[in-house]
Amino acid sequence: MSVINPAVSFRSLAILVLMVLFSACQAPESVPDNRYQRTIENTSSASQVAATSQVVIQLQNQALAAINEDQYQLAIDYLQRAIKIEPRNAWSWYYLADIYWRTGQYPRCLAMIERSTDYAAGDDDQLARANAELLGQCQ
């Protein structure tokens, strides 16, 4: 007769639930009037999307959703995780700058814009415009 260890069963169930939840996660749909519901695929050049890992895209989309709900610390946490994975991803730095602008932390905003600009691909005009606009607001 076999005895089932409850701790092992709970752990297995928890892992299964997490796997189902993560497999069900999808990027939020783009909403035309809300610039923070756009997906990363719509904001980046094709070459940047190809170089961006799916994990970073998911973290950025989660951060955008958190920004929409005014959950800035949660959004910062997502973006910091994305930056640990891809430190040179210019869009992650831009979104972080935007959060600091929204919370009135202008020196931090300027520092993040500088990083975003430094890491931006030369062919990403949308990011260049977004950085320039945010720079004007932070100064």
C-alpha positions in Angstrom: 0.0 0.0 0.0 1.4 3.4 -1.0 1.1 6.5 1.1 0.8 9.8 -0.6 2.8 12.6 0.9 0.6 15.7 1.2 3.5 18.1 0.8 4.6 16.4 -2.5 1.0 16.4 -3.8 0.5 20.1 -2.9 3.8 21.0 -4.6 2.9 19.1 -7.7 -0.5 20.7 -7.8 0.9 24.2 -7.3 3.4 23.6 -10.1 0.7 22.4 -12.4 -1.5 25.4 -11.7 1.4 27.8 -12.3 2.2 26.1 -15.6 -1.4 26.5 -16.7 -1.5 30.1 -15.7 1.7 31.0 -17.5 0.7 29.2 -20.6 -2.6 31.2 -20.6 -0.8 34.5 -20.3 -1.0 36.6 -23.5 0.0 40.1 -24.3 -2.8 42.6 -23.8 -4.7 43.7 -26.9 -3.9 47.2 -28.2 -6.4 49.9 -27.3 -6.2 52.9 -29.6 -6.9 55.7 -27.0 -4.5 54.3 -24.4 -0.8 54.5 -25.3 0.1 52.1 -22.5 -2.0 49.2 -23.7 -0.1 48.8 -26.9 1.9 45.6 -27.2 5.7 45.7 -27.7 5.4 44.4 -31.2 3.5 47.6 -32.1 6.1 49.9 -30.6 9.4 48.5 -31.7 11.1 48.1 -35.0 11.1 44.7 -36.5 14.8 44.2 -35.8 14.3 45.1 -32.1 11.4 42.7 -31.7 13.4 39.9 -33.3 16.2 40.5 -30.7 13.8 40.9 -27.8 13.1 37.8 -25.8 9.6 36.7 -25.3 10.1 37.0 -21.5 11.1 40.6 -21.8 8.1 41.3 -24.0 5.8 39.7 -21.5 7.4 41.7 -18.6 7.0 44.9 -20.6 3.4 44.2 -21.4 2.7 43.4 -17.7 4.4 46.7 -16.8 2.2 48.6 -19.2 -0.9 47.0 -17.8 0.3 48.0 -14.3 0.9 51.6 -15.4 -2.7 51.7 -16.7 -3.9 50.8 -13.3 -1.6 53.3 -11.6 0.4 50.5 -9.9 3.7 52.1 -10.5 5.8 50.1 -8.1 4.5 46.9 -9.6 5.4 48.3 -13.1 8.9 49.2 -11.9 9.4 45.7 -10.6 8.4 44.2 -13.9 10.7 46.6 -15.8 13.6 46.0 -13.5 13.3 42.2 -14.1 13.2 42.9 -17.9 16.3 45.0 -17.6 18.1 42.3 -15.7 17.4 40.0 -18.6 18.1 42.5 -21.4 20.0 45.5 -19.9 20.3 47.2 -23.3 16.5 47.1 -24.2 15.8 50.8 -24.8 12.0 50.5 -24.5 12.3 49.1 -20.9 14.3 52.2 -20.0 11.8 54.5 -21.7 8.9 52.9 -19.8 10.8 53.3 -16.5 11.5 56.9 -17.4 7.8 57.5 -18.0 6.9 56.1 -14.5 9.4 58.4 -12.9 7.9 61.3 -14.8 4.4 60.3 -13.7 5.6 60.2 -10.1 7.4 63.5 -10.2 10.9 62.0 -9.9 12.4 64.1 -12.7 16.1 63.5 -12.1 15.5 59.8 -12.3 13.3 60.3 -15.4 16.1 62.2 -17.1 18.6 59.4 -16.2 16.3 56.7 -17.7 15.7 58.7 -20.9 19.5 59.0 -21.3 19.9 55.3 -21.0 17.0 54.7 -23.4 18.5 57.1 -25.9 21.9 55.4 -25.6 20.5 52.0 -26.2 18.0 52.9 -28.9 18.5 51.4 -32.3 19.1 54.1 -35.0 16.1 52.8 -37.0 13.5 53.2 -34.2 12.0 56.6 -34.9 9.0 56.0 -32.7 11.2 55.5 -29.6 13.3 58.6 -30.6 10.2 60.7 -30.7 8.9 59.3 -27.5 12.2 60.0 -25.7 12.3 63.5 -27.1 8.7 64.2 -25.9 9.4 62.8 -22.5 12.6 64.7 -22.2 10.8 68.0 -22.8 8.3 67.1 -20.1 11.0 66.1 -17.5 13.0 69.3 -17.9 
